[in-house]
Amino acid sequence: MVNSSRDTAEGAGWGGSERGAYQRLMPGEVEKISWLDPRMLWAARNGVLASWFGDPTGRTRGRWTAQRAAAGAPADKVIRRPDPDRFSFMVIGDTGEGDDPQYAVVPGFLKVAQDTSFAVLASDVIYPVGSTDDYDAKFFRPYRDYPAPIYAIPGNHDWYEDLGAFMRVFCGDAPPLPAEPKPRPLTRAWLRSLLWHRPRPGDGQRLDEARALRSAPGQQAVQPGPYWAIDAGPVRIVGIDTGLLGTVDAEQGAWLREVSRGPRPKILITGSPLYVDGEHHPGPIEGGGTVDEIVRDPAHHYVAAIGGDIHNYQRYPVRLADGRTLQYVVAGGGGAFMHATHTIQRVDVGGVTESDFRCYPLRGDSLAFYSRLYGRRLRLPRFFTLTEAEATAVVAERLGIPPTRAPGGPVRLTRRVRLVASLLGAGRRPDRTARFRLPVRKIYTSLFSPSSATYSPPFFKCFLRLDVTPESVRLRCHAATGNRAQELHPPVEDEVVIPLN
């Protein structure tokens, strides 16, 4: 049995562990993504423009799906696979930064995934803007040795160039969409079109060369569009595309209602989690209703909803009024910078309490990670840096819970430790209020977090393996730290068996 972060600090990746062999898989030159770089922010401007001047995602998605239907894609968008009643598949989210944290996941992923039937990428396949030429180092190269097909749903970053690259890679080399008529001058659509980011001229010239890295017959898969369903063994896996702003268009919403009918057990894969950071986000559908209303309907027989976008792991077992328990999971720790878990308040949402909630990294490890990051960036390491034991203890104090991982000995919580925890937005109990009611979490997460990719372990990345039988689905979250110990034996950070009956 391999130690996990819930067992020991060494199991979390702390200490002088040997670095893993993942760097041998990486290309010679690696792009360093920083979301504090003005050039990067400008390239990724389409999300902001959509929120200001109207979101064109639904219309563009409709044009893509119409093109795929004309090319012969199944009208119901269902991929029917010959998997037996007992099979396994992988889920990994928010992968494509192409740097150390993404490649650190690969050795453990390949080890755990050896006998699986396929994998699903849940959101943000490519950062920063989903360009075609980025697929070489950020998709084909890292997963070249995974022998089975890979399906995907796009995240907001894949939409920053109108989804063209995603469609070429995953949907049968779909040709570019015809140009639309220019909007009337001085309208919101006209202003949006003037500023809209579009692909670079000549983008995609290296795609054929990149495809050769995953050219084996068993690796091939063509999906009917950016949203789809997979019938595999006893389950149906439903993947939805939430576009730039997390909204499902009316056409996709109607399809989701239709494909969700029937007694077959279902698992939702989405780019926008329905429960995340202690909050419920039901997922709006244009024209009325929400994604979660469809998921909760007992006639639809959903057993889990897995979302990417947030770069960590979280699980909320929500007990419904009819007695069923739905597992709501966040699985976005596949390679992008780590979103903090220590900012999550003591959980009390949808009937889920702190004792039911699971996350990775543990809040204490998250706080220790970011204390080192801030100490390094602000050149104040002696002030900001907390040991993992100090971080674990102060999080337990602030939330009023026992330490998730027992410290090795007595821990002294000084004023400095408590102050650093407050400055870095460590969560609190709902019945306690801060002396200064500043939006600490918003300030904190908008400062260094968007450029927090580090290039030495531990990285606190993760991926999922789901083992399906006619009776149940066993979901396991495996950790990847970049250290050799977790690379050889990826520890299980969370596990749940989900009944199908």
Secondary structure, DSSP 8 states (H G I E B T S, - for coil): ----TTT-HHHHT-SS--B-SGGGGS-SS-----TT-HHHHHHTTHHHHHHHH---HHHHHHHHHHHHHHTT--TT-EEE----SSEEEEEE-S-TT-SHHHHHHHHHHHHHTTT-SEEEEES-SSSSS--GGGHIIIIITTTTT--S-EEEE--TGGGTTTTHHHHHHHTTS-----------TTSHHHHHHHH-----TTTTTTHHHHHGGG-SGGG----SSSSEEEEETTEEEEEE--TTTT-B-HHHHHHHHHHT-SSS-EEEEESS-SEETTEE---BBTTS-BHHHHHH-TTT-EEEEEE-SSSSEEEEEEE-TTS-EEEEEEE--SSS----STT--S-EETTEETTT-EEES-HHHHHHHHHHHHHHHTT-HHHH---HHHHHHHHHHHHTS--SS--SS-----HHHHHHHHHTT----TT---SS---HHHHHHTTTGGG---SSS---EEEEEEEE-SSEEEEEEEEE-SBHHHHHS--EEEEEEEE--
